[in-house]
Structure formats: structure tokens, C-alpha cells
Amino acid sequence: MAKITLSKLRHSYMSNPKSDSDYALKEIDLDWNDGGAYALLGPSGCGKSTLLNIISGLLVPSEGQILFDGKDVTRLPPDQRNIAQVFQFPVIYDTMTVYDNLAFPLRNRGRDEATVERRVMAIAEMLEVTGMLNQKAAGLSPDNKQKISMGRGLVREDVNVVMFDEPLTVIDPHLKWKLRSKLKELHQRVKATMIYVTHDQTEALTFADQVVVMQQGEVVQIGTPVELFDRPAHTFVGHFIGSPGMNILPCTYDGTADDMARIEGQPVPLEGPARSAPTGKTEIGIRPEFVTLAGSGLPATVIKVSDVGRHTVVECDCLGHKVNAVIDEGTTLQKGDATHLSFRKDQTRLYVDGWLATDPE
Ligand SMILES: Nc1ncnc2c1ncn2[C@@H]1O[C@H](COP(=O)(O)OP(=O)(O)OP(=O)(O)O)[C@@H](O)[C@H]1O
């Protein structure tokens, strides 16, 4: 396994890129540590596949370098990078048995049959497919086929990195959670460097120790799932992660009252003062979990009440802006009722031009 370094990486599909918007990947500097479990998370079109193809060698970046354990591999073709990939759709040989499918990457590298058997049996046991080793792959269900595809990615011990590209796309929704936790368990046992690409926050947050969040060709934050939830570095992360996402509300902040911002003239205490006098667009970010329906605070009108299992989500209009509150207990409030909203001070953040601008006091 290897540490992977992306240094000053940029990529444009245009022959003569001029502005930032001509780049599918803006400047990316990133270290993937040896043995880490990473997720690359972002919406469609943010550049995930472009980055994956650059790491695997299918694409040569317009600028910058990729290093494996400090060795420059930027121009090395895919077959010399020693990478295993698991794709959206199973890549297996239908006419071969499950055993031969799992053995294929090892035999292809000339491993002896004793090693092949040891590795195949270990991976089959981890994936709970030992009972089907002698079956032809053609007869397997789509999710078992994808399991075998994952097994093929994990069977070699000498790969630099295993990359999963939306691997659960074909899996039945009720089996997804099972395979998700299986993959996490596999990482703990195999200890390979793994990169899991997805646009699904649940998949990313379940699998990864570190999540790399991308938007429009840029990495906006790298952090543990808890860090991304607690202190989103950008409003995009706040909104994209969480269900419902962070409330983002336009505000004014004149810097004279330190930790006080105003929404439509109404004072809202922030977690702390801004790091410097803001020069751009100012917004308040507050997670719905830290908004309470109170007797006093910002005036609001209930728009919708949704029961979502253990919680209730109350959607309000607050001074002309939509605000969600997640409450644990039920509520007697109904659509059209007047209420007040209170934001927990230590969770009320200021964002300037999208970027976090306050620190805790
Ligand atoms: N071969 C190509 N030629 C030109 N533009 C491309 C090409 N491939 C991707 N792009 C553009 O580059 C940007 C990033 O695309 P990319 O496929 O890397 O994103 P993604 O996050 O993987 O999206 P998805 O999840 O939909 O695959 C998009 O604007 C896309 O239109």
C-alpha cells in the first residue's frame, strides 16, 4: 500500500483553458495516507471521476503531479500503477466460477496456487461467499456479483490503493446498509488504502475515516464525519451533509458588536466574533438540530411539520427565510401557527463568501 500525494493538480478538458471555470479540477493539494479509508464526496459533475481517472492513470492532468510514496507516477500508464478498481457495475467473468473470478487478479500476476488459495479463501470468508465458490458467476444475484467484484479488488495484497467508484449503485436498497458496513469491516481487516467515490453522504460517512468533500472542481473540506457535521468549513458542506442540511441565512455583520449578526435587523448571537472584518457576502449557518422552538427569539411561522422516525422536522418561515428545526419530542404545532426560533449560540456560525469566518469562544 502507498501514501498518495496530489500536488498542485489541475485539469481542463479544453485545449486552451483561460479562466478558472475552464478547469474541471481547480488546484488540488491532497495527501491520502497509507492504509486510510477515504471517501470522495460531491454532487454530480464536481470532478470526482476526473480525479479518480487521474489517480488510476486513465487521464494525465493538465498541471501538477501524482506521487505514490514520493515517486512521481503522473505519466505512468494504468497497468504500471498497481491499483485495484471496483466500478459501479460488477466486472466479473460469468463463465468462470466464483473461486476462479476471485483468483484471477492473483493468477494474472503469476502468484503460486498456494498463495491464490490462501487469499481467495480469506477474502471469501470476509465477504461471506465461501458457500458459493464453486458456482458459476452467471447464476449470481446482482448484489452477489458486486460482492465478488469487490473481492477481486481486495484479493491482492500488493496494490497501492483500492478505489471504489459508486460501488453500491446496483445493490438493492435494503442490502445497501449491509454491504456498506461490510466494506468498513473489510477495511479494518485488510488495512489497504481505500478511496470510495460517491455522491451519497450516508455511504461516505459510514465508510470513511476521512471524507474529502468536492464542489465544482475544488476540495472544500477534508475531515472526519464528525468534523464535517460540527464545523462545516463551507456553506456547501453544511448544506450537503446532514438531513436536513444546515440552515443558511443571509445576515448583516458590522463588526462593531463583535459576536452579534443581524437577520433582517434582528440580533442573532454568533459563536464568536469574525476572524476579520468581512468584506463579502455574510451568512449565518445553524444546523436544524440546534434550532429550538421557543417562547421568544426570532418570529416565525410554521410551514410544514414532518415526522421522520425518531425526530420531527419543523419547517418555518423566519423573517422571509426558510429555517428547519429538528426536535426530538413531538409538537402540537401545525402549519400556519406562529412561533419563535432560538439558535444555540455556540452552534451559530458566520460564513463570509461561503467560508467559515468564526471560531468558538
Ligand atoms: N471527457 C470529458 N470531456 C469534457 N468535459 C468533461 C469530460 N468528462 C467530464 N467532463 C466535465 O468535467 C466536469 C467534472 O466531471 P466529472 O465526471 O469528473 O464529475 P463527477 O463528480 O464524477 O460527476 P458524476 O458523479 O456525474 O460522474 C463536469 O463539468 C463534466 O461535464
PDBQT file of the ligand as one rigid body, heavy atoms in Angstrom, charges set to zero:
ROOT
HETATM    1  N1  LIG A 401     -14.384  13.752 -21.362  1.00  0.00    +0.000 N 
HETATM    2  C1  LIG A 401     -14.809  14.953 -20.997  1.00  0.00    +0.000 A 
HETATM    3  N2  LIG A 401     -14.743  15.988 -21.846  1.00  0.00    +0.000 NA
HETATM    4  C2  LIG A 401     -15.159  17.231 -21.472  1.00  0.00    +0.000 A 
HETATM    5  N3  LIG A 401     -15.653  17.527 -20.249  1.00  0.00    +0.000 NA
HETATM    6  C3  LIG A 401     -15.743  16.543 -19.357  1.00  0.00    +0.000 A 
HETATM    7  C4  LIG A 401     -15.331  15.197 -19.676  1.00  0.00    +0.000 A 
HETATM    8  N4  LIG A 401     -15.533  14.426 -18.581  1.00  0.00    +0.000 NA
HETATM    9  C5  LIG A 401     -16.053  15.240 -17.632  1.00  0.00    +0.000 A 
HETATM   10  N5  LIG A 401     -16.173  16.498 -18.099  1.00  0.00    +0.000 N 
HETATM   11  C6  LIG A 401     -16.667  17.663 -17.326  1.00  0.00    +0.000 C 
HETATM   12  O1  LIG A 401     -15.831  17.837 -16.198  1.00  0.00    +0.000 OA
HETATM   13  C7  LIG A 401     -16.592  18.174 -15.045  1.00  0.00    +0.000 C 
HETATM   14  C8  LIG A 401     -16.365  17.142 -13.943  1.00  0.00    +0.000 C 
HETATM   15  O2  LIG A 401     -16.929  15.891 -14.386  1.00  0.00    +0.000 OA
HETATM   16  P1  LIG A 401     -16.724  14.506 -13.599  1.00  0.00    +0.000 P 
HETATM   17  O3  LIG A 401     -17.306  13.424 -14.443  1.00  0.00    +0.000 OA
HETATM   18  O4  LIG A 401     -15.306  14.392 -13.189  1.00  0.00    +0.000 OA
HETATM   19  O5  LIG A 401     -17.637  14.745 -12.312  1.00  0.00    +0.000 OA
HETATM   20  P2  LIG A 401     -18.259  13.682 -11.306  1.00  0.00    +0.000 P 
HETATM   21  O6  LIG A 401     -18.257  14.367  -9.980  1.00  0.00    +0.000 OA
HETATM   22  O7  LIG A 401     -17.548  12.407 -11.418  1.00  0.00    +0.000 OA
HETATM   23  O8  LIG A 401     -19.733  13.525 -11.826  1.00  0.00    +0.000 OA
HETATM   24  P3  LIG A 401     -20.623  12.184 -11.916  1.00  0.00    +0.000 P 
HETATM   25  O9  LIG A 401     -20.890  11.771 -10.493  1.00  0.00    +0.000 OA
HETATM   26  O10 LIG A 401     -21.841  12.638 -12.632  1.00  0.00    +0.000 OA
HETATM   27  O11 LIG A 401     -19.797  11.191 -12.686  1.00  0.00    +0.000 OA
HETATM   28  C9  LIG A 401     -18.041  18.281 -15.488  1.00  0.00    +0.000 C 
HETATM   29  O12 LIG A 401     -18.312  19.628 -15.773  1.00  0.00    +0.000 OA
HETATM   30  C10 LIG A 401     -18.071  17.451 -16.769  1.00  0.00    +0.000 C 
HETATM   31  O13 LIG A 401     -19.050  17.933 -17.655  1.00  0.00    +0.000 OA
ENDROOT
TORSDOF 0
